[in-house]
């Protein structure tokens, strides 16, 4: 794929600027180009494209949704997604995000789960990420926490949609489908995530 045909690949438009994000060999390269900082929308986009093209020239244009750990498909280290038939109650499905973090002391929790059925797909994901960062003492270190979490979620939802179409267990597939329908309707889901899911998933349902 030539640079001319890259379009907006690796570039996401946010409310106040453009975010460039590309992963290579388990390392993520990212930079924010704000409208105010770069003197307008066009200048910010031009700068983002230059940075994106530099990354592609240096690291290539291969796309992968793989994460650092083989069994972690969320795009965030320490956050794992689990969706499977409940071994105790086979008629139900377990669907959760599990967040892990080093213990601060002997009394602190090192892991917790967030129910996707209860919280919704996006909200449970965000809660898991912020819980882990809080345990790591990372709050306040990144003003782009919300936007960066959204970008990681875009990677996850890409994998999630592919998984729906490949899932052989009818109950698990129904659970995943129900969750993604609620994601689109949920008021707390960011609009750009809703729009992405509508474009990427709804056409597959209509086929």
Secondary structure, DSSP 4 states (H G I P E B T S, - for coil): --GGG-TTTTEEE-SSEEEEEEEETTEEEEEEEETTTTTSHHHHHHHHHHHHHHHHHHH-S------SSTT--SSSTTEEEEEEE-SSSTTSEEEEEEEE---SSTTS-SEEEEEHHHH-HHHHHHHHHHHHHHHHT-TTS-TTHHHHHHHHHHHHHHHHHHHHHH---HHHHHHHHHHHHHHHH-TTS-HHHHHHHIIIIIHHHH-
